[in-house]
Amino acid sequence: MNARWLVLVGLLAAGPAAAQSDKEAILGVVGTVFRGMRTRDTALMRSTFVPQGGRLLGMTAKDGKPALEVIDPGLWIGSVGRGTGPGPDERTFAPSVEVDDNIAHVWTYYELWLGPKLSHCGYDSFFMVKLADGWRIAQVADSRRVDCKPR
């Protein structure tokens, strides 16, 4: 009976550690896509998305009404890569990560800086999937507004 108890305790102790390492890996992927943006490294950015490319959704307002912009990640990555000067610097604050098995969600406030100028802010919502080679971005949705107060 003692041996079974020790095995159970060991398994329970391993669970949170595995979840924590998943959370760290997930935030690492999010950080990698943003590092790719700053350095205009399109290969690095592409490596963070599912092989099928994923999807980007941007929510803005047009004439006071919600407006959805659906963006192909490949086109977006290409436009970042073709830019000149310092790349866009997306800064996140206090991300929340939820994981269940092979899917995860990241929710975080962000600010997008273009050089010394704050362009816009909002919230990012990343839907992540765990593939054989690790966590990848399947979809990103973000809100965008210009009435930001830098944090």
PyMOL commands that set and color helices and strands:
alter all, ss='L'
color gray80, all
select helices_A, chain A and resi 2-39+42-46+73-82
alter helices_A, ss='H'
color red, helices_A
select strands_A, chain A and resi 55-62+65-71+89-100+103-114+117-131+134-143
alter strands_A, ss='S'
color yellow, strands_A
deselect
rebuild
show_as cartoon
